[in-house]
């Protein structure tokens, strides 16, 4: 399927950046799951590994969108930084930064695709909902009980 749009190049650039960021998320969350220690380890490791799987699913979806429109998906991965801060709060803060970046990219895609492709609009909206929900969950995890 062809995308007839003045900003076609920008749309596929954003989709490829989403793909690269989500692939980095796979590595990031897998790494985090290995670094968790302490008495809360088991449920947090499980949660981190589910986030790695979710990132892989999101990367796959982005790649499918790219190939749906006859374009070539990136083989790159977004930059991975290592802070060497491995306490759970620091890991969650890094996770939150990553999720905010993903949300920004999905919002950018929505803006570029509005009026161009209902498929891309709905894809972006769905991922915005997922990212906003995930951000809310991480923010709750970072709150201290009263």
N, CA, C and O of each residue as an XYZ file, in Angstrom:
584
protein
N       0.852     -1.180      0.000
C       0.000      0.000      0.000
C       0.895      1.239      0.000
O       1.913      1.282      0.690
N       0.516      2.208     -0.753
C       1.292      3.439     -0.878
C       0.702      4.504      0.043
O      -0.516      4.605      0.194
N       1.560      5.278      0.641
C       1.134      6.414      1.459
C       1.375      7.671      0.645
O       2.518      8.023      0.354
N       0.297      8.344      0.280
C       0.402      9.571     -0.504
C       0.305     10.746      0.445
O      -0.779     11.134      0.880
N       1.456     11.298      0.753
C       1.504     12.365      1.742
C       2.720     13.236      1.491
O       3.778     12.757      1.081
N       2.546     14.525      1.745
C       3.670     15.451      1.612
C       4.755     15.162      2.645
O       5.931     15.436      2.406
N       4.366     14.616      3.782
C       5.327     14.358      4.864
C       5.625     12.865      5.011
O       5.934     12.396      6.106
N       5.532     12.129      3.919
C       5.779     10.681      3.910
C       7.161     10.344      4.497
O       7.287      9.425      5.306
N       8.183     11.088      4.087
C       9.541     10.820      4.576
C       9.607     10.997      6.090
O      10.228     10.193      6.785
N       8.972     12.042      6.596
C       8.965     12.283      8.047
C       8.232     11.171      8.788
O       8.676     10.736      9.851
N       7.119     10.711      8.238
C       6.345      9.642      8.873
C       7.200      8.387      9.016
O       7.228      7.776     10.084
N       7.897      7.999      7.951
C       8.695      6.777      8.013
C       9.955      6.957      8.858
O      10.462      5.997      9.438
N      10.451      8.178      8.923
C      11.560      8.463      9.832
C      11.127      8.246     11.276
O      11.851      7.630     12.058
N       9.958      8.747     11.629
C       9.452      8.577     12.998
C       9.160      7.103     13.274
O       9.501      6.598     14.343
N       8.543      6.417     12.335
C       8.284      4.985     12.530
C       9.579      4.209     12.747
O       9.631      3.319     13.597
N      10.616      4.534     11.992
C      11.891      3.846     12.180
C      12.522      4.207     13.525
O      13.144      3.356     14.160
N      12.370      5.454     13.964
C      12.897      5.822     15.285
C      12.124      5.099     16.388
O      12.703      4.724     17.407
N      10.820      4.903     16.188
C      10.019      4.119     17.139
C      10.541      2.686     17.175
O      10.765      2.131     18.250
N      10.732      2.095     16.011
C      11.258      0.727     15.926
C      12.591      0.619     16.660
O      12.795     -0.313     17.438
N      13.486      1.553     16.422
C      14.809      1.536     17.061
C      14.702      1.719     18.571
O      15.407      1.050     19.327
N      13.826      2.620     19.015
C      13.661      2.856     20.447
C      13.050      1.641     21.141
O      13.470      1.269     22.237
N      12.071      1.032     20.506
C      11.438     -0.145     21.109
C      12.411     -1.325     21.158
O      12.382     -2.104     22.110
N      13.267     -1.467     20.152
C      14.285     -2.527     20.219
C      15.264     -2.251     21.355
O      15.710     -3.177     22.032
N      15.596     -0.993     21.561
C      16.445     -0.639     22.699
C      15.725     -0.965     24.011
O      16.355     -1.348     24.997
N      14.405     -0.807     24.008
C      13.623     -1.152     25.193
C      13.719     -2.628     25.541
O      13.739     -2.991     26.717
N      13.779     -3.481     24.523
C      13.944     -4.918     24.754
C      15.235     -5.161     25.531
O      15.247     -5.888     26.525
N      16.317     -4.546     25.067
C      17.613     -4.715     25.717
C      17.594     -4.082     27.105
O      18.042     -4.684     28.082
N      17.074     -2.870     27.176
C      17.030     -2.124     28.439
C      16.276     -2.911     29.522
O      16.805     -3.113     30.615
N      15.064     -3.348     29.229
C      14.263     -4.044     30.244
C      14.836     -5.413     30.588
O      14.748     -5.855     31.733
N      15.417     -6.079     29.612
C      16.067     -7.360     29.912
C      17.249     -7.132     30.848
O      17.431     -7.869     31.817
N      18.045     -6.119     30.558
C      19.176     -5.776     31.428
C      18.689     -5.438     32.834
O      19.222     -5.937     33.826
N      17.676     -4.589     32.904
C      17.125     -4.220     34.220
C      16.697     -5.463     34.995
O      16.939     -5.563     36.198
N      16.063     -6.405     34.309
C      15.572     -7.603     35.005
C      16.716     -8.407     35.614
O      16.533     -9.098     36.616
N      17.884     -8.314     35.010
C      19.051     -9.027     35.533
C      19.679     -8.314     36.726
O      20.359     -8.937     37.541
N      19.449     -7.012     36.824
C      20.120     -6.201     37.835
C      19.304     -6.015     39.123
O      19.816     -5.464     40.097
N      18.073     -6.457     39.138
C      17.215     -6.274     40.315
C      17.667     -7.210     41.426
O      17.818     -8.415     41.226
N      17.879     -6.631     42.597
C      18.198     -7.434     43.787
C      17.309     -6.950     44.931
O      16.700     -5.883     44.854
N      17.249     -7.732     45.960
C      16.462     -7.356     47.127
C      15.219     -8.212     47.264
O      14.926     -9.051     46.412
N      14.486     -7.988     48.359
C      13.354     -8.867     48.652
C      12.150     -8.642     47.742
O      11.221     -9.449     47.768
N      12.129     -7.587     46.947
C      11.060     -7.377     45.978
C      11.420     -7.871     44.585
O      10.725     -7.577     43.613
N      12.521     -8.631     44.495
C      13.079     -9.005     43.202
C      12.122     -9.788     42.301
O      11.957     -9.436     41.133
N      11.500    -10.825     42.815
C      10.751    -11.747     41.956
C       9.624    -11.053     41.187
O       9.561    -11.207     39.967
N       8.738    -10.303     41.832
C       7.685     -9.661     41.029
C       8.230     -8.563     40.102
O       7.689     -8.351     39.017
N       9.272     -7.879     40.512
C       9.818     -6.810     39.677
C      10.535     -7.382     38.462
O      10.421     -6.841     37.363
N      11.274     -8.475     38.652
C      11.931     -9.139     37.517
C      10.873     -9.591     36.513
O      11.031     -9.405     35.307
N       9.816    -10.174     37.010
C       8.736    -10.629     36.135
C       8.131     -9.457     35.369
O       7.863     -9.569     34.173
N       7.918     -8.347     36.044
C       7.359     -7.156     35.411
C       8.315     -6.610     34.345
O       7.886     -6.243     33.251
N       9.615     -6.557     34.671
C      10.613     -6.056     33.717
C      10.656     -6.938     32.464
O      10.748     -6.428     31.348
N      10.591     -8.226     32.646
C      10.629     -9.131     31.496
C       9.367     -8.999     30.652
O       9.417     -9.145     29.430
N       8.243     -8.727     31.293
C       7.027     -8.491     30.507
C       7.145     -7.178     29.727
O       6.603     -7.059     28.628
N       7.847     -6.198     30.290
C       8.068     -4.940     29.581
C       8.998     -5.150     28.382
O       8.820     -4.524     27.337
N       9.977     -6.024     28.536
C      10.864     -6.347     27.408
C      10.047     -6.981     26.280
O      10.244     -6.655     25.109
N       9.144     -7.874     26.628
C       8.293     -8.513     25.621
C       7.366     -7.489     24.973
O       7.138     -7.527     23.764
N       6.833     -6.576     25.780
C       5.973     -5.527     25.242
C       6.745     -4.645     24.261
O       6.217     -4.266     23.216
N       7.988     -4.322     24.596
C       8.823     -3.522     23.689
C       9.054     -4.260     22.378
O       9.033     -3.653     21.308
N       9.274     -5.561     22.459
C       9.448     -6.350     21.242
C       8.167     -6.328     20.406
O       8.219     -6.201     19.183
N       7.037     -6.451     21.065
C       5.758     -6.385     20.351
C       5.581     -5.027     19.676
O       5.135     -4.952     18.531
N       5.931     -3.955     20.385
C       5.813     -2.612     19.816
C       6.770     -2.425     18.641
O       6.411     -1.800     17.643
N       7.970     -2.953     18.751
C       8.934     -2.867     17.648
C       8.401     -3.613     16.426
O       8.509     -3.135     15.297
N       7.833     -4.774     16.664
C       7.276     -5.569     15.577
C       6.125     -4.823     14.901
O       6.016     -4.805     13.675
N       5.273     -4.213     15.718
C       4.157     -3.440     15.156
C       4.674     -2.284     14.294
O       4.156     -2.041     13.205
N       5.678     -1.585     14.775
C       6.248     -0.471     14.005
C       6.819     -0.990     12.688
O       6.602     -0.391     11.635
N       7.543     -2.093     12.749
C       8.095     -2.686     11.532
C       7.013     -3.103     10.554
O       7.161     -2.938      9.343
N       5.928     -3.642     11.081
C       4.801     -4.034     10.224
C       4.166     -2.813      9.564
O       3.770     -2.876      8.400
N       4.067     -1.712     10.289
C       3.530     -0.477      9.698
C       4.438     -0.002      8.561
O       3.961      0.398      7.500
N       5.732     -0.051      8.794
C       6.701      0.391      7.792
C       6.585     -0.467      6.528
O       6.498      0.066      5.421
N       6.584     -1.784      6.690
C       6.527     -2.665      5.522
C       5.139     -2.656      4.872
O       5.023     -2.897      3.670
N       4.102     -2.385      5.640
C       2.745     -2.278      5.089
C       2.704     -1.227      3.982
O       2.010     -1.387      2.979
N       3.462     -0.149      4.186
C       3.487      0.934      3.216
C       4.658      0.811      2.235
O       4.999      1.770      1.543
N       5.272     -0.383      2.183
C       6.294     -0.650      1.183
C       7.654     -0.042      1.476
O       8.478      0.117      0.575
N       7.888      0.299      2.739
C       9.162      0.900      3.114
C      10.046     -0.142      3.792
O       9.615     -1.267      4.045
N      11.275      0.243      4.080
C      12.262     -0.670      4.652
C      12.491     -0.337      6.125
O      12.880      0.785      6.448
N      12.255     -1.303      7.028
C      12.482     -1.042      8.455
C      13.966     -0.970      8.803
O      14.799     -1.662      8.218
N      14.260     -0.133      9.747
C      15.635      0.056     10.214
C      16.145     -1.197     10.910
O      15.385     -1.932     11.541
N      17.420     -1.421     10.785
C      18.080     -2.513     11.497
C      18.860     -1.967     12.691
O      19.534     -2.717     13.397
N      18.763     -0.666     12.910
C      19.479     -0.023     14.007
C      18.731     -0.190     15.319
O      17.576     -0.613     15.360
N      19.426      0.156     16.377
C      18.836      0.186     17.707
C      19.180      1.547     18.306
O      20.286      2.055     18.121
N      18.229      2.127     19.021
C      18.469      3.430     19.628
C      19.610      3.337     20.641
O      19.943      2.254     21.122
N      20.188      4.464     20.947
C      21.305      4.536     21.883
C      20.915      3.980     23.243
O      19.857      4.297     23.785
N      21.778      3.161     23.769
C      21.604      2.611     25.114
C      22.642      3.240     26.025
O      23.839      3.194     25.743
N      22.184      3.820     27.106
C      23.112      4.397     28.070
C      23.105      3.541     29.323
O      22.081      2.965     29.690
N      24.229      3.464     29.960
C      24.377      2.683     31.193
C      24.766      3.649     32.302
O      25.850      4.230     32.280
N      23.879      3.813     33.266
C      24.167      4.738     34.368
C      24.885      4.038     35.517
O      25.467      4.693     36.382
N      24.842      2.725     35.525
C      25.412      1.917     36.610
C      24.733      2.192     37.945
O      25.313      1.952     39.004
N      23.505      2.696     37.892
C      22.686      2.886     39.085
C      21.650      1.768     39.068
O      20.730      1.776     38.250
N      21.802      0.819     39.966
C      20.973     -0.366     39.879
C      19.996     -0.549     41.028
O      19.441     -1.634     41.200
N      19.773      0.508     41.826
C      18.711      0.326     42.803
C      17.376      0.482     42.075
O      17.305      1.118     41.023
N      16.352     -0.086     42.624
C      15.074     -0.175     41.927
C      14.528      1.203     41.559
O      14.024      1.382     40.450
N      14.618      2.181     42.461
C      14.110      3.515     42.137
C      14.844      4.121     40.943
O      14.212      4.719     40.071
N      16.150      3.978     40.893
C      16.917      4.528     39.762
C      16.560      3.823     38.457
O      16.447      4.463     37.412
N      16.385      2.528     38.517
C      15.999      1.767     37.335
C      14.623      2.225     36.852
O      14.409      2.396     35.652
N      13.701      2.421     37.774
C      12.366      2.872     37.393
C      12.401      4.281     36.809
O      11.651      4.584     35.881
N      13.259      5.136     37.339
C      13.392      6.492     36.789
C      13.933      6.442     35.362
O      13.469      7.181     34.494
N      14.915      5.571     35.118
C      15.432      5.404     33.757
C      14.336      4.872     32.838
O      14.205      5.306     31.694
N      13.559      3.937     33.349
C      12.449      3.378     32.591
C      11.443      4.472     32.229
O      10.931      4.521     31.111
N      11.177      5.336     33.188
C      10.238      6.434     32.970
C      10.739      7.371     31.860
O       9.956      7.801     31.013
N      12.022      7.680     31.866
C      12.597      8.523     30.810
C      12.414      7.865     29.443
O      12.051      8.521     28.466
N      12.671      6.569     29.392
C      12.527      5.815     28.150
C      11.074      5.866     27.663
O      10.823      6.072     26.475
N      10.137      5.683     28.563
C       8.719      5.677     28.197
C       8.252      7.059     27.743
O       7.431      7.165     26.832
N       8.763      8.107     28.366
C       8.408      9.468     27.938
C       8.925      9.745     26.523
O       8.257     10.420     25.740
N      10.088      9.236     26.200
C      10.633      9.397     24.849
C       9.757      8.655     23.837
O       9.463      9.174     22.760
N       9.347      7.443     24.193
C       8.462      6.680     23.302
C       7.143      7.427     23.104
O       6.651      7.531     21.981
N       6.576      7.944     24.186
C       5.325      8.691     24.093
C       5.474      9.894     23.159
O       4.583     10.182     22.360
N       6.591     10.582     23.267
C       6.853     11.735     22.404
C       6.861     11.317     20.932
O       6.290     12.007     20.087
N       7.502     10.198     20.628
C       7.553      9.722     19.247
C       6.168      9.317     18.734
O       5.822      9.620     17.592
N       5.382      8.642     19.556
C       4.039      8.245     19.129
C       3.154      9.476     18.910
O       2.341      9.499     17.986
N       3.308     10.486     19.749
C       2.549     11.737     19.552
C       2.987     12.433     18.257
O       2.157     12.980     17.532
N       4.279     12.411     17.976
C       4.791     12.998     16.741
C       4.215     12.262     15.533
O       3.822     12.887     14.549
N       4.166     10.927     15.613
C       3.596     10.141     14.525
C       2.123     10.486     14.334
O       1.664     10.631     13.201
N       1.387     10.618     15.421
C      -0.033     10.959     15.314
C      -0.208     12.302     14.606
O      -1.043     12.440     13.712
N       0.572     13.266     15.008
C       0.483     14.596     14.395
C       0.776     14.530     12.896
O       0.060     15.132     12.096
N       1.822     13.803     12.517
C       2.197     13.699     11.103
C       1.181     12.919     10.274
O       0.994     13.202      9.091
N       0.528     11.939     10.892
C      -0.359     11.068     10.126
C      -1.811     11.542     10.102
O      -2.620     11.007      9.343
N      -2.150     12.534     10.918
C      -3.538     13.014     10.953
C      -3.973     13.469      9.563
O      -3.313     14.287      8.923
N      -5.089     12.924      9.117
C      -5.612     13.245      7.805
C      -4.887     12.557      6.661
O      -5.246     12.746      5.499
N      -3.881     11.768      6.971
C      -3.094     11.075      5.942
C      -3.436      9.589      5.869
O      -3.536      9.012      4.786
N      -3.614      8.975      7.056
C      -3.873      7.538      7.114
C      -4.572      7.210      8.432
O      -4.008      7.398      9.510
N      -5.800      6.720      8.331
C      -6.539      6.300      9.523
C      -5.785      5.164     10.215
O      -5.739      5.103     11.443
N      -5.196      4.270      9.426
C      -4.436      3.153      9.992
C      -3.321      3.662     10.894
O      -3.176      3.199     12.025
N      -2.533      4.611     10.402
C      -1.435      5.154     11.205
C      -1.948      5.961     12.395
O      -1.375      5.908     13.483
N      -3.028      6.705     12.180
C      -3.601      7.479     13.284
C      -4.034      6.557     14.423
O      -3.712      6.798     15.586
N      -4.763      5.509     14.077
C      -5.268      4.592     15.112
C      -4.131      3.818     15.773
O      -4.152      3.577     16.980
N      -3.143      3.433     14.974
C      -1.957      2.778     15.527
C      -1.303      3.695     16.560
O      -1.017      3.271     17.680
N      -1.067      4.953     16.181
C      -0.417      5.907     17.094
C      -1.267      6.130     18.337
O      -0.740      6.142     19.449
N      -2.560      6.306     18.167
C      -3.450      6.526     19.325
C      -3.397      5.337     20.294
O      -3.318      5.516     21.510
N      -3.440      4.143     19.745
C      -3.401      2.950     20.597
C      -2.112      2.859     21.404
O      -2.130      2.495     22.580
N      -1.003      3.190     20.769
C       0.278      3.129     21.472
C       0.421      4.281     22.462
O       1.078      4.130     23.492
N      -0.179      5.420     22.165
C      -0.176      6.531     23.124
C      -0.909      6.101     24.394
O      -0.447      6.370     25.503
N      -2.044      5.439     24.230
C      -2.791      4.938     25.390
C      -1.924      3.975     26.205
O      -1.856      4.078     27.430
N      -1.266      3.045     25.524
C      -0.413      2.076     26.225
C       0.732      2.764     26.959
O       1.015      2.440     28.113
N       1.395      3.716     26.292
C       2.531      4.396     26.913
C       2.092      5.262     28.090
O       2.764      5.292     29.121
N       0.968      5.969     27.947
C       0.478      6.787     29.059
C       0.106      5.909     30.252
O       0.363      6.273     31.399
N      -0.494      4.764     29.982
C      -0.840      3.823     31.053
C       0.423      3.312     31.734
O       0.497      3.240     32.961
N       1.404      2.962     30.930
C       2.664      2.445     31.477
C       3.366      3.510     32.318
O       3.878      3.209     33.397
N       3.394      4.737     31.838
C       4.006      5.830     32.598
C       3.307      5.992     33.946
O       3.957      6.175     34.975
N       1.984      5.923     33.927
C       1.228      6.015     35.178
C       1.577      4.901     36.155
O       1.676      5.133     37.359
N       1.763      3.695     35.635
C       2.132      2.561     36.491
C       3.504      2.777     37.122
O       3.690      2.538     38.315
N       4.460      3.227     36.318
C       5.818      3.450     36.834
C       5.796      4.579     37.869
O       6.452      4.484     38.906
N       5.047      5.640     37.590
C       4.961      6.737     38.557
C       4.371      6.254     39.875
O       4.822      6.673     40.941
N       3.378      5.387     39.819
C       2.814      4.802     41.050
C       3.854      3.959     41.790
O       3.928      3.987     43.019
N       4.651      3.216     41.034
C       5.675      2.378     41.651
C       6.725      3.220     42.367
O       7.309      2.780     43.357
N       6.965      4.438     41.861
C       7.970      5.310     42.456
C       7.466      6.065     43.692
O       8.256      6.634     44.445
N       6.152      6.062     43.889
C       5.588      6.772     45.047
C       5.864      5.962     46.309
O       5.838      4.731     46.307
N       6.124      6.684     47.368
C       6.336      6.060     48.673
C       5.014      5.984     49.412
O       4.258      6.956     49.426
N       4.722      4.844     50.026
C       3.472      4.740     50.784
C       3.462      5.721     51.956
O       4.498      6.020     52.551
N       2.287      6.201     52.263
C       2.162      7.148     53.372
C       1.836      6.474     54.665
O       1.699      7.140     55.691
